[in-house]
Amino acid sequence: MSAQLTKTHSQRDTDRLVAAGWTLKSEFRVAPNDEPYEYLLAWEHGGEAAYWRAKTWDEQGCEVCRQQWLSKGEIPNMLGGANGGVLLYRCDTCGTFWEETTREAHEITEAEARKVFPHLFQEAENHA
Ligand SMILES: [Zn+2]
């Protein structure tokens, strides 16, 4: 039986595939101390490999936050930022976390938000 292989170029996509059952085989780096730029994963369960699929626009958040993004380019509850100019928002209506990059905004899970914006969660928990 030959394993199916796939590659990703981000830690987040790698995490999503590992959560779906893929095994991380290797990380490629330019230099030993660099961030990995490519990840190789294998599907070792046989049968059909499970792929993570990006949500379409209409599957993200709720009508309220989608409409705010479309009409204002932001939603009211901005929680803060992180390296690279990414911003974290949370919809007051549905509770969805949104990550805004320099190019676009998309829904992320709370676990993903904690990974990119750990300081925002620490502050919130210290004040609780
Ligand atoms: Zn919403």
Residues whose N, C-alpha, C, O or C-beta is under 5 A from the ligand:
A	BS01	ZN	G61 C62 V64 C65 C91 T93 C94
